[in-house]
Amino acid sequence: MNNQTLHIKPNWVRGSVISSAYGYTVDSIAKKRQRGHWQEGRVWIKAPDGTMMYSPAAIEDWIING
């Protein structure tokens, strides 16, 4: 068996992952979405099961470029 570690960089993650990775509270993430600071379809989407999903790449772009 090979002991190499597989690193996967997902395109979309749950808010709890964004909270852990970037230090935003789950509440502040929801407010950014609701107030339109984070654009639907680019920064966040609603999955078919109703889960809000976020793009780490788009959030990093927002952090850097506003």
CHARMM-style PDB file with segment names, atoms N, HN, CA, C and O in Angstrom:
ATOM      1  N   MET     1       0.834  -1.187   0.000  1.00  0.00      PROA
ATOM      2  CA  MET     1       0.000   0.000   0.000  1.00  0.00      PROA
ATOM      3  C   MET     1       0.876   1.246   0.000  1.00  0.00      PROA
ATOM      4  O   MET     1       1.908   1.293   0.670  1.00  0.00      PROA
ATOM      5  N   ASN     2       0.462   2.238  -0.746  1.00  0.00      PROA
ATOM      6  HN  ASN     2      -0.375   2.201  -1.290  1.00  0.00      PROA
ATOM      7  CA  ASN     2       1.197   3.489  -0.881  1.00  0.00      PROA
ATOM      8  C   ASN     2       0.837   4.426   0.269  1.00  0.00      PROA
ATOM      9  O   ASN     2      -0.347   4.590   0.565  1.00  0.00      PROA
ATOM     10  N   ASN     3       1.805   5.038   0.917  1.00  0.00      PROA
ATOM     11  HN  ASN     3       2.767   4.905   0.676  1.00  0.00      PROA
ATOM     12  CA  ASN     3       1.569   5.930   2.051  1.00  0.00      PROA
ATOM     13  C   ASN     3       1.471   7.397   1.663  1.00  0.00      PROA
ATOM     14  O   ASN     3       1.556   8.264   2.533  1.00  0.00      PROA
ATOM     15  N   GLN     4       1.295   7.699   0.385  1.00  0.00      PROA
ATOM     16  HN  GLN     4       1.225   6.995  -0.322  1.00  0.00      PROA
ATOM     17  CA  GLN     4       1.152   9.084  -0.052  1.00  0.00      PROA
ATOM     18  C   GLN     4      -0.193   9.643   0.408  1.00  0.00      PROA
ATOM     19  O   GLN     4      -1.198   8.933   0.440  1.00  0.00      PROA
ATOM     20  N   THR     5      -0.191  10.902   0.757  1.00  0.00      PROA
ATOM     21  HN  THR     5       0.625  11.479   0.731  1.00  0.00      PROA
ATOM     22  CA  THR     5      -1.414  11.564   1.185  1.00  0.00      PROA
ATOM     23  C   THR     5      -2.075  12.221  -0.013  1.00  0.00      PROA
ATOM     24  O   THR     5      -1.418  12.911  -0.792  1.00  0.00      PROA
ATOM     25  N   LEU     6      -3.352  12.011  -0.156  1.00  0.00      PROA
ATOM     26  HN  LEU     6      -3.887  11.450   0.476  1.00  0.00      PROA
ATOM     27  CA  LEU     6      -4.127  12.621  -1.224  1.00  0.00      PROA
ATOM     28  C   LEU     6      -4.723  13.925  -0.711  1.00  0.00      PROA
ATOM     29  O   LEU     6      -5.428  13.933   0.299  1.00  0.00      PROA
ATOM     30  N   HSD     7      -4.445  15.021  -1.397  1.00  0.00      PROA
ATOM     31  HN  HSD     7      -3.873  15.014  -2.217  1.00  0.00      PROA
ATOM     32  CA  HSD     7      -4.984  16.321  -1.018  1.00  0.00      PROA
ATOM     33  C   HSD     7      -6.045  16.729  -2.031  1.00  0.00      PROA
ATOM     34  O   HSD     7      -5.774  16.823  -3.228  1.00  0.00      PROA
ATOM     35  N   ILE     8      -7.228  16.965  -1.547  1.00  0.00      PROA
ATOM     36  HN  ILE     8      -7.448  16.889  -0.575  1.00  0.00      PROA
ATOM     37  CA  ILE     8      -8.331  17.375  -2.401  1.00  0.00      PROA
ATOM     38  C   ILE     8      -8.729  18.794  -2.014  1.00  0.00      PROA
ATOM     39  O   ILE     8      -8.935  19.076  -0.834  1.00  0.00      PROA
ATOM     40  N   LYS     9      -8.838  19.685  -2.984  1.00  0.00      PROA
ATOM     41  HN  LYS     9      -8.671  19.456  -3.943  1.00  0.00      PROA
ATOM     42  CA  LYS     9      -9.269  21.048  -2.735  1.00  0.00      PROA
ATOM     43  C   LYS     9     -10.678  21.179  -3.333  1.00  0.00      PROA
ATOM     44  O   LYS     9     -10.833  21.372  -4.539  1.00  0.00      PROA
ATOM     45  N   PRO    10     -11.695  21.073  -2.478  1.00  0.00      PROA
ATOM     46  CA  PRO    10     -13.071  21.110  -2.988  1.00  0.00      PROA
ATOM     47  C   PRO    10     -13.454  22.496  -3.499  1.00  0.00      PROA
ATOM     48  O   PRO    10     -12.964  23.513  -3.008  1.00  0.00      PROA
ATOM     49  N   ASN    11     -14.330  22.515  -4.485  1.00  0.00      PROA
ATOM     50  HN  ASN    11     -14.728  21.689  -4.884  1.00  0.00      PROA
ATOM     51  CA  ASN    11     -14.836  23.777  -5.025  1.00  0.00      PROA
ATOM     52  C   ASN    11     -15.885  24.399  -4.120  1.00  0.00      PROA
ATOM     53  O   ASN    11     -15.984  25.624  -4.046  1.00  0.00      PROA
ATOM     54  N   TRP    12     -16.673  23.580  -3.429  1.00  0.00      PROA
ATOM     55  HN  TRP    12     -16.593  22.585  -3.489  1.00  0.00      PROA
ATOM     56  CA  TRP    12     -17.765  24.053  -2.572  1.00  0.00      PROA
ATOM     57  C   TRP    12     -17.724  23.325  -1.242  1.00  0.00      PROA
ATOM     58  O   TRP    12     -17.568  22.105  -1.196  1.00  0.00      PROA
ATOM     59  N   VAL    13     -17.867  24.087  -0.146  1.00  0.00      PROA
ATOM     60  HN  VAL    13     -17.994  25.078  -0.184  1.00  0.00      PROA
ATOM     61  CA  VAL    13     -17.849  23.514   1.197  1.00  0.00      PROA
ATOM     62  C   VAL    13     -18.961  24.131   2.043  1.00  0.00      PROA
ATOM     63  O   VAL    13     -19.517  25.172   1.691  1.00  0.00      PROA
ATOM     64  N   ARG    14     -19.274  23.484   3.153  1.00  0.00      PROA
ATOM     65  HN  ARG    14     -18.822  22.639   3.439  1.00  0.00      PROA
ATOM     66  CA  ARG    14     -20.276  23.996   4.086  1.00  0.00      PROA
ATOM     67  C   ARG    14     -19.735  25.208   4.839  1.00  0.00      PROA
ATOM     68  O   ARG    14     -18.526  25.435   4.887  1.00  0.00      PROA
ATOM     69  N   GLY    15     -20.635  25.971   5.418  1.00  0.00      PROA
ATOM     70  HN  GLY    15     -21.617  25.786   5.379  1.00  0.00      PROA
ATOM     71  CA  GLY    15     -20.265  27.150   6.193  1.00  0.00      PROA
ATOM     72  C   GLY    15     -19.353  26.833   7.360  1.00  0.00      PROA
ATOM     73  O   GLY    15     -18.497  27.643   7.717  1.00  0.00      PROA
ATOM     74  N   SER    16     -19.526  25.665   7.958  1.00  0.00      PROA
ATOM     75  HN  SER    16     -20.221  25.007   7.668  1.00  0.00      PROA
ATOM     76  CA  SER    16     -18.674  25.298   9.098  1.00  0.00      PROA
ATOM     77  C   SER    16     -17.213  25.166   8.685  1.00  0.00      PROA
ATOM     78  O   SER    16     -16.318  25.443   9.483  1.00  0.00      PROA
ATOM     79  N   VAL    17     -16.965  24.749   7.455  1.00  0.00      PROA
ATOM     80  HN  VAL    17     -17.692  24.524   6.806  1.00  0.00      PROA
ATOM     81  CA  VAL    17     -15.594  24.646   6.954  1.00  0.00      PROA
ATOM     82  C   VAL    17     -15.014  26.046   6.749  1.00  0.00      PROA
ATOM     83  O   VAL    17     -13.858  26.302   7.084  1.00  0.00      PROA
ATOM     84  N   ILE    18     -15.829  26.950   6.194  1.00  0.00      PROA
ATOM     85  HN  ILE    18     -16.769  26.742   5.921  1.00  0.00      PROA
ATOM     86  CA  ILE    18     -15.391  28.338   6.009  1.00  0.00      PROA
ATOM     87  C   ILE    18     -15.101  28.964   7.365  1.00  0.00      PROA
ATOM     88  O   ILE    18     -14.119  29.688   7.528  1.00  0.00      PROA
ATOM     89  N   SER    19     -15.955  28.684   8.329  1.00  0.00      PROA
ATOM     90  HN  SER    19     -16.754  28.096   8.197  1.00  0.00      PROA
ATOM     91  CA  SER    19     -15.770  29.206   9.677  1.00  0.00      PROA
ATOM     92  C   SER    19     -14.438  28.739  10.262  1.00  0.00      PROA
ATOM     93  O   SER    19     -13.688  29.536  10.826  1.00  0.00      PROA
ATOM     94  N   SER    20     -14.153  27.466  10.128  1.00  0.00      PROA
ATOM     95  HN  SER    20     -14.762  26.818   9.671  1.00  0.00      PROA
ATOM     96  CA  SER    20     -12.903  26.912  10.650  1.00  0.00      PROA
ATOM     97  C   SER    20     -11.680  27.436   9.905  1.00  0.00      PROA
ATOM     98  O   SER    20     -10.658  27.740  10.520  1.00  0.00      PROA
ATOM     99  N   ALA    21     -11.783  27.540   8.599  1.00  0.00      PROA
ATOM    100  HN  ALA    21     -12.613  27.293   8.099  1.00  0.00      PROA
ATOM    101  CA  ALA    21     -10.630  27.924   7.783  1.00  0.00      PROA
ATOM    102  C   ALA    21     -10.317  29.408   7.849  1.00  0.00      PROA
ATOM    103  O   ALA    21      -9.150  29.799   7.830  1.00  0.00      PROA
ATOM    104  N   TYR    22     -11.365  30.250   7.928  1.00  0.00      PROA
ATOM    105  HN  TYR    22     -12.313  29.932   7.944  1.00  0.00      PROA
ATOM    106  CA  TYR    22     -11.151  31.690   7.823  1.00  0.00      PROA
ATOM    107  C   TYR    22     -11.487  32.454   9.095  1.00  0.00      PROA
ATOM    108  O   TYR    22     -11.220  33.652   9.182  1.00  0.00      PROA
ATOM    109  N   GLY    23     -12.064  31.788  10.074  1.00  0.00      PROA
ATOM    110  HN  GLY    23     -12.280  30.814  10.004  1.00  0.00      PROA
ATOM    111  CA  GLY    23     -12.348  32.437  11.350  1.00  0.00      PROA
ATOM    112  C   GLY    23     -13.640  33.216  11.409  1.00  0.00      PROA
ATOM    113  O   GLY    23     -13.910  33.871  12.416  1.00  0.00      PROA
ATOM    114  N   TYR    24     -14.448  33.169  10.368  1.00  0.00      PROA
ATOM    115  HN  TYR    24     -14.229  32.637   9.550  1.00  0.00      PROA
ATOM    116  CA  TYR    24     -15.756  33.819  10.401  1.00  0.00      PROA
ATOM    117  C   TYR    24     -16.714  32.960  11.217  1.00  0.00      PROA
ATOM    118  O   TYR    24     -16.644  31.733  11.159  1.00  0.00      PROA
ATOM    119  N   THR    25     -17.603  33.588  11.974  1.00  0.00      PROA
ATOM    120  HN  THR    25     -17.659  34.586  12.021  1.00  0.00      PROA
ATOM    121  CA  THR    25     -18.628  32.814  12.667  1.00  0.00      PROA
ATOM    122  C   THR    25     -19.669  32.381  11.640  1.00  0.00      PROA
ATOM    123  O   THR    25     -19.778  32.973  10.566  1.00  0.00      PROA
ATOM    124  N   VAL    26     -20.421  31.357  11.975  1.00  0.00      PROA
ATOM    125  HN  VAL    26     -20.333  30.876  12.848  1.00  0.00      PROA
ATOM    126  CA  VAL    26     -21.489  30.896  11.084  1.00  0.00      PROA
ATOM    127  C   VAL    26     -22.499  32.020  10.884  1.00  0.00      PROA
ATOM    128  O   VAL    26     -23.047  32.176   9.793  1.00  0.00      PROA
ATOM    129  N   ASP    27     -22.751  32.810  11.941  1.00  0.00      PROA
ATOM    130  HN  ASP    27     -22.307  32.683  12.828  1.00  0.00      PROA
ATOM    131  CA  ASP    27     -23.685  33.935  11.848  1.00  0.00      PROA
ATOM    132  C   ASP    27     -23.157  35.015  10.898  1.00  0.00      PROA
ATOM    133  O   ASP    27     -23.922  35.544  10.091  1.00  0.00      PROA
ATOM    134  N   SER    28     -21.880  35.348  10.978  1.00  0.00      PROA
ATOM    135  HN  SER    28     -21.259  34.919  11.633  1.00  0.00      PROA
ATOM    136  CA  SER    28     -21.332  36.385  10.097  1.00  0.00      PROA
ATOM    137  C   SER    28     -21.313  35.926   8.640  1.00  0.00      PROA
ATOM    138  O   SER    28     -21.458  36.741   7.728  1.00  0.00      PROA
ATOM    139  N   ILE    29     -21.137  34.636   8.425  1.00  0.00      PROA
ATOM    140  HN  ILE    29     -21.020  33.974   9.165  1.00  0.00      PROA
ATOM    141  CA  ILE    29     -21.191  34.083   7.068  1.00  0.00      PROA
ATOM    142  C   ILE    29     -22.599  34.267   6.502  1.00  0.00      PROA
ATOM    143  O   ILE    29     -22.762  34.700   5.361  1.00  0.00      PROA
ATOM    144  N   ALA    30     -23.607  33.940   7.297  1.00  0.00      PROA
ATOM    145  HN  ALA    30     -23.475  33.588   8.223  1.00  0.00      PROA
ATOM    146  CA  ALA    30     -24.999  34.096   6.855  1.00  0.00      PROA
ATOM    147  C   ALA    30     -25.311  35.564   6.568  1.00  0.00      PROA
ATOM    148  O   ALA    30     -25.991  35.865   5.587  1.00  0.00      PROA
ATOM    149  N   LYS    31     -24.827  36.476   7.401  1.00  0.00      PROA
ATOM    150  HN  LYS    31     -24.275  36.231   8.197  1.00  0.00      PROA
ATOM    151  CA  LYS    31     -25.081  37.903   7.188  1.00  0.00      PROA
ATOM    152  C   LYS    31     -24.419  38.418   5.922  1.00  0.00      PROA
ATOM    153  O   LYS    31     -25.005  39.239   5.216  1.00  0.00      PROA
ATOM    154  N   LYS    32     -23.214  37.956   5.617  1.00  0.00      PROA
ATOM    155  HN  LYS    32     -22.738  37.289   6.190  1.00  0.00      PROA
ATOM    156  CA  LYS    32     -22.545  38.361   4.378  1.00  0.00      PROA
ATOM    157  C   LYS    32     -23.367  37.911   3.175  1.00  0.00      PROA
ATOM    158  O   LYS    32     -23.483  38.641   2.191  1.00  0.00      PROA
ATOM    159  N   ARG    33     -23.928  36.732   3.253  1.00  0.00      PROA
ATOM    160  HN  ARG    33     -23.834  36.139   4.053  1.00  0.00      PROA
ATOM    161  CA  ARG    33     -24.768  36.206   2.182  1.00  0.00      PROA
ATOM    162  C   ARG    33     -26.068  37.011   2.084  1.00  0.00      PROA
ATOM    163  O   ARG    33     -26.440  37.454   0.998  1.00  0.00      PROA
ATOM    164  N   GLN    34     -26.754  37.200   3.207  1.00  0.00      PROA
ATOM    165  HN  GLN    34     -26.451  36.840   4.090  1.00  0.00      PROA
ATOM    166  CA  GLN    34     -28.050  37.873   3.218  1.00  0.00      PROA
ATOM    167  C   GLN    34     -27.969  39.340   2.809  1.00  0.00      PROA
ATOM    168  O   GLN    34     -28.880  39.856   2.161  1.00  0.00      PROA
ATOM    169  N   ARG    35     -26.891  40.005   3.183  1.00  0.00      PROA
ATOM    170  HN  ARG    35     -26.152  39.586   3.709  1.00  0.00      PROA
ATOM    171  CA  ARG    35     -26.728  41.428   2.861  1.00  0.00      PROA
ATOM    172  C   ARG    35     -26.173  41.672   1.463  1.00  0.00      PROA
ATOM    173  O   ARG    35     -26.039  42.815   1.026  1.00  0.00      PROA
ATOM    174  N   GLY    36     -25.852  40.581   0.767  1.00  0.00      PROA
ATOM    175  HN  GLY    36     -25.961  39.653   1.122  1.00  0.00      PROA
ATOM    176  CA  GLY    36     -25.375  40.702  -0.604  1.00  0.00      PROA
ATOM    177  C   GLY    36     -23.896  40.971  -0.746  1.00  0.00      PROA
ATOM    178  O   GLY    36     -23.423  41.255  -1.847  1.00  0.00      PROA
ATOM    179  N   HSD    37     -23.148  40.888   0.351  1.00  0.00      PROA
ATOM    180  HN  HSD    37     -23.532  40.657   1.246  1.00  0.00      PROA
ATOM    181  CA  HSD    37     -21.703  41.072   0.265  1.00  0.00      PROA
ATOM    182  C   HSD    37     -21.064  39.906  -0.492  1.00  0.00      PROA
ATOM    183  O   HSD    37     -20.074  40.080  -1.202  1.00  0.00      PROA
ATOM    184  N   TRP    38     -21.640  38.727  -0.330  1.00  0.00      PROA
ATOM    185  HN  TRP    38     -22.445  38.585   0.247  1.00  0.00      PROA
ATOM    186  CA  TRP    38     -21.182  37.543  -1.052  1.00  0.00      PROA
ATOM    187  C   TRP    38     -22.244  37.182  -2.081  1.00  0.00      PROA
ATOM    188  O   TRP    38     -23.388  36.903  -1.723  1.00  0.00      PROA
ATOM    189  N   GLN    39     -21.874  37.186  -3.347  1.00  0.00      PROA
ATOM    190  HN  GLN    39     -20.945  37.412  -3.638  1.00  0.00      PROA
ATOM    191  CA  GLN    39     -22.791  37.023  -4.459  1.00  0.00      PROA
ATOM    192  C   GLN    39     -23.210  35.560  -4.669  1.00  0.00      PROA
ATOM    193  O   GLN    39     -22.378  34.654  -4.707  1.00  0.00      PROA
ATOM    194  N   GLU    40     -24.521  35.366  -4.802  1.00  0.00      PROA
ATOM    195  HN  GLU    40     -25.197  36.102  -4.770  1.00  0.00      PROA
ATOM    196  CA  GLU    40     -25.051  34.028  -5.086  1.00  0.00      PROA
ATOM    197  C   GLU    40     -24.542  33.555  -6.444  1.00  0.00      PROA
ATOM    198  O   GLU    40     -24.482  34.330  -7.398  1.00  0.00      PROA
ATOM    199  N   GLY    41     -24.182  32.294  -6.522  1.00  0.00      PROA
ATOM    200  HN  GLY    41     -24.231  31.664  -5.746  1.00  0.00      PROA
ATOM    201  CA  GLY    41     -23.683  31.703  -7.756  1.00  0.00      PROA
ATOM    202  C   GLY    41     -22.177  31.830  -7.911  1.00  0.00      PROA
ATOM    203  O   GLY    41     -21.555  31.064  -8.647  1.00  0.00      PROA
ATOM    204  N   ARG    42     -21.601  32.786  -7.225  1.00  0.00      PROA
ATOM    205  HN  ARG    42     -22.106  33.408  -6.628  1.00  0.00      PROA
ATOM    206  CA  ARG    42     -20.157  32.967  -7.278  1.00  0.00      PROA
ATOM    207  C   ARG    42     -19.506  32.567  -5.953  1.00  0.00      PROA
ATOM    208  O   ARG    42     -18.575  31.763  -5.931  1.00  0.00      PROA
ATOM    209  N   VAL    43     -20.003  33.133  -4.851  1.00  0.00      PROA
ATOM    210  HN  VAL    43     -20.760  33.786  -4.870  1.00  0.00      PROA
ATOM    211  CA  VAL    43     -19.438  32.853  -3.529  1.00  0.00      PROA
ATOM    212  C   VAL    43     -20.247  31.768  -2.821  1.00  0.00      PROA
ATOM    213  O   VAL    43     -19.693  30.962  -2.074  1.00  0.00      PROA
ATOM    214  N   TRP    44     -21.546  31.753  -3.058  1.00  0.00      PROA
ATOM    215  HN  TRP    44     -21.996  32.408  -3.666  1.00  0.00      PROA
ATOM    216  CA  TRP    44     -22.377  30.738  -2.393  1.00  0.00      PROA
ATOM    217  C   TRP    44     -23.462  30.229  -3.336  1.00  0.00      PROA
ATOM    218  O   TRP    44     -23.907  30.919  -4.253  1.00  0.00      PROA
ATOM    219  N   ILE    45     -23.864  28.993  -3.067  1.00  0.00      PROA
ATOM    220  HN  ILE    45     -23.502  28.432  -2.322  1.00  0.00      PROA
ATOM    221  CA  ILE    45     -24.967  28.366  -3.784  1.00  0.00      PROA
ATOM    222  C   ILE    45     -25.801  27.571  -2.782  1.00  0.00      PROA
ATOM    223  O   ILE    45     -25.349  27.252  -1.682  1.00  0.00      PROA
ATOM    224  N   LYS    46     -27.006  27.266  -3.184  1.00  0.00      PROA
ATOM    225  HN  LYS    46     -27.374  27.525  -4.077  1.00  0.00      PROA
ATOM    226  CA  LYS    46     -27.861  26.399  -2.374  1.00  0.00      PROA
ATOM    227  C   LYS    46     -27.902  25.037  -3.064  1.00  0.00      PROA
ATOM    228  O   LYS    46     -28.387  24.915  -4.189  1.00  0.00      PROA
ATOM    229  N   ALA    47     -27.392  24.022  -2.383  1.00  0.00      PROA
ATOM    230  HN  ALA    47     -26.999  24.121  -1.469  1.00  0.00      PROA
ATOM    231  CA  ALA    47     -27.348  22.664  -2.938  1.00  0.00      PROA
ATOM    232  C   ALA    47     -28.773  22.103  -3.055  1.00  0.00      PROA
ATOM    233  O   ALA    47     -29.691  22.617  -2.416  1.00  0.00      PROA
ATOM    234  N   PRO    48     -28.960  21.068  -3.857  1.00  0.00      PROA
ATOM    235  CA  PRO    48     -30.293  20.493  -4.032  1.00  0.00      PROA
ATOM    236  C   PRO    48     -30.964  20.050  -2.729  1.00  0.00      PROA
ATOM    237  O   PRO    48     -32.192  20.008  -2.653  1.00  0.00      PROA
ATOM    238  N   ASP    49     -30.176  19.721  -1.711  1.00  0.00      PROA
ATOM    239  HN  ASP    49     -29.179  19.755  -1.773  1.00  0.00      PROA
ATOM    240  CA  ASP    49     -30.765  19.313  -0.434  1.00  0.00      PROA
ATOM    241  C   ASP    49     -31.031  20.496   0.491  1.00  0.00      PROA
ATOM    242  O   ASP    49     -31.439  20.310   1.638  1.00  0.00      PROA
ATOM    243  N   GLY    50     -30.800  21.734  -0.011  1.00  0.00      PROA
ATOM    244  HN  GLY    50     -30.469  21.886  -0.942  1.00  0.00      PROA
ATOM    245  CA  GLY    50     -31.055  22.931   0.773  1.00  0.00      PROA
ATOM    246  C   GLY    50     -29.862  23.446   1.556  1.00  0.00      PROA
ATOM    247  O   GLY    50     -29.958  24.489   2.203  1.00  0.00      PROA
ATOM    248  N   THR    51     -28.739  22.741   1.514  1.00  0.00      PROA
ATOM    249  HN  THR    51     -28.661  21.893   0.989  1.00  0.00      PROA
ATOM    250  CA  THR    51     -27.539  23.151   2.241  1.00  0.00      PROA
ATOM    251  C   THR    51     -26.874  24.321   1.535  1.00  0.00      PROA
ATOM    252  O   THR    51     -26.699  24.300   0.317  1.00  0.00      PROA
ATOM    253  N   MET    52     -26.503  25.339   2.297  1.00  0.00      PROA
ATOM    254  HN  MET    52     -26.645  25.356   3.287  1.00  0.00      PROA
ATOM    255  CA  MET    52     -25.763  26.461   1.736  1.00  0.00      PROA
ATOM    256  C   MET    52     -24.302  26.035   1.602  1.00  0.00      PROA
ATOM    257  O   MET    52     -23.698  25.547   2.557  1.00  0.00      PROA
ATOM    258  N   MET    53     -23.746  26.223   0.417  1.00  0.00      PROA
ATOM    259  HN  MET    53     -24.236  26.620  -0.359  1.00  0.00      PROA
ATOM    260  CA  MET    53     -22.371  25.837   0.138  1.00  0.00      PROA
ATOM    261  C   MET    53     -21.599  27.075  -0.324  1.00  0.00      PROA
ATOM    262  O   MET    53     -22.151  27.968  -0.966  1.00  0.00      PROA
ATOM    263  N   TYR    54     -20.309  27.104   0.020  1.00  0.00      PROA
ATOM    264  HN  TYR    54     -19.861  26.378   0.542  1.00  0.00      PROA
ATOM    265  CA  TYR    54     -19.479  28.279  -0.230  1.00  0.00      PROA
ATOM    266  C   TYR    54     -18.218  27.910  -0.991  1.00  0.00      PROA
ATOM    267  O   TYR    54     -17.676  26.818  -0.823  1.00  0.00      PROA
ATOM    268  N   SER    55     -17.756  28.827  -1.828  1.00  0.00      PROA
ATOM    269  HN  SER    55     -18.196  29.715  -1.965  1.00  0.00      PROA
ATOM    270  CA  SER    55     -16.543  28.622  -2.617  1.00  0.00      PROA
ATOM    271  C   SER    55     -15.345  29.237  -1.905  1.00  0.00      PROA
ATOM    272  O   SER    55     -15.260  30.461  -1.803  1.00  0.00      PROA
ATOM    273  N   PRO    56     -14.411  28.414  -1.407  1.00  0.00      PROA
ATOM    274  CA  PRO    56     -13.222  28.974  -0.774  1.00  0.00      PROA
ATOM    275  C   PRO    56     -12.434  29.888  -1.706  1.00  0.00      PROA
ATOM    276  O   PRO    56     -11.908  30.908  -1.259  1.00  0.00      PROA
ATOM    277  N   ALA    57     -12.340  29.550  -2.979  1.00  0.00      PROA
ATOM    278  HN  ALA    57     -12.767  28.721  -3.342  1.00  0.00      PROA
ATOM    279  CA  ALA    57     -11.585  30.369  -3.930  1.00  0.00      PROA
ATOM    280  C   ALA    57     -12.222  31.748  -4.082  1.00  0.00      PROA
ATOM    281  O   ALA    57     -11.517  32.757  -4.119  1.00  0.00      PROA
ATOM    282  N   ALA    58     -13.547  31.795  -4.170  1.00  0.00      PROA
ATOM    283  HN  ALA    58     -14.120  30.975  -4.140  1.00  0.00      PROA
ATOM    284  CA  ALA    58     -14.241  33.078  -4.311  1.00  0.00      PROA
ATOM    285  C   ALA    58     -14.131  33.902  -3.033  1.00  0.00      PROA
ATOM    286  O   ALA    58     -14.029  35.127  -3.095  1.00  0.00      PROA
ATOM    287  N   ILE    59     -14.149  33.250  -1.885  1.00  0.00      PROA
ATOM    288  HN  ILE    59     -14.232  32.255  -1.834  1.00  0.00      PROA
ATOM    289  CA  ILE    59     -14.001  33.967  -0.616  1.00  0.00      PROA
ATOM    290  C   ILE    59     -12.596  34.544  -0.506  1.00  0.00      PROA
ATOM    291  O   ILE    59     -12.430  35.678  -0.056  1.00  0.00      PROA
ATOM    292  N   GLU    60     -11.588  33.785  -0.906  1.00  0.00      PROA
ATOM    293  HN  GLU    60     -11.723  32.864  -1.271  1.00  0.00      PROA
ATOM    294  CA  GLU    60     -10.221  34.304  -0.889  1.00  0.00      PROA
ATOM    295  C   GLU    60     -10.094  35.507  -1.814  1.00  0.00      PROA
ATOM    296  O   GLU    60      -9.425  36.482  -1.472  1.00  0.00      PROA
ATOM    297  N   ASP    61     -10.725  35.451  -2.974  1.00  0.00      PROA
ATOM    298  HN  ASP    61     -11.269  34.660  -3.252  1.00  0.00      PROA
ATOM    299  CA  ASP    61     -10.715  36.573  -3.908  1.00  0.00      PROA
ATOM    300  C   ASP    61     -11.392  37.791  -3.273  1.00  0.00      PROA
ATOM    301  O   ASP    61     -10.897  38.911  -3.395  1.00  0.00      PROA
ATOM    302  N   TRP    62     -12.523  37.570  -2.596  1.00  0.00      PROA
ATOM    303  HN  TRP    62     -12.925  36.660  -2.497  1.00  0.00      PROA
ATOM    304  CA  TRP    62     -13.237  38.652  -1.921  1.00  0.00      PROA
ATOM    305  C   TRP    62     -12.370  39.260  -0.816  1.00  0.00      PROA
ATOM    306  O   TRP    62     -12.338  40.480  -0.658  1.00  0.00      PROA
ATOM    307  N   ILE    63     -11.678  38.432  -0.063  1.00  0.00      PROA
ATOM    308  HN  ILE    63     -11.704  37.441  -0.192  1.00  0.00      PROA
ATOM    309  CA  ILE    63     -10.809  38.921   1.017  1.00  0.00      PROA
ATOM    310  C   ILE    63      -9.702  39.813   0.449  1.00  0.00      PROA
ATOM    311  O   ILE    63      -9.393  40.864   1.012  1.00  0.00      PROA
ATOM    312  N   ILE    64      -9.121  39.396  -0.647  1.00  0.00      PROA
ATOM    313  HN  ILE    64      -9.371  38.543  -1.104  1.00  0.00      PROA
ATOM    314  CA  ILE    64      -7.990  40.121  -1.249  1.00  0.00      PROA
ATOM    315  C   ILE    64      -8.450  41.364  -2.001  1.00  0.00      PROA
ATOM    316  O   ILE    64      -7.855  42.434  -1.872  1.00  0.00      PROA
ATOM    317  N   ASN    65      -9.507  41.215  -2.781  1.00  0.00      PROA
ATOM    318  HN  ASN    65      -9.990  40.346  -2.886  1.00  0.00      PROA
ATOM    319  CA  ASN    65      -9.907  42.292  -3.694  1.00  0.00      PROA
ATOM    320  C   ASN    65     -11.168  43.051  -3.282  1.00  0.00      PROA
ATOM    321  O   ASN    65     -11.506  44.072  -3.882  1.00  0.00      PROA
ATOM    322  N   GLY    66     -11.845  42.563  -2.280  1.00  0.00      PROA
ATOM    323  HN  GLY    66     -11.571  41.734  -1.793  1.00  0.00      PROA
ATOM    324  CA  GLY    66     -13.062  43.238  -1.834  1.00  0.00      PROA
ATOM    325  C   GLY    66     -14.244  43.014  -2.726  1.00  0.00      PROA
ATOM    326  OT1 GLY    66     -15.328  43.531  -2.456  1.00  0.00      PROA
TER     327      GLY     66
END
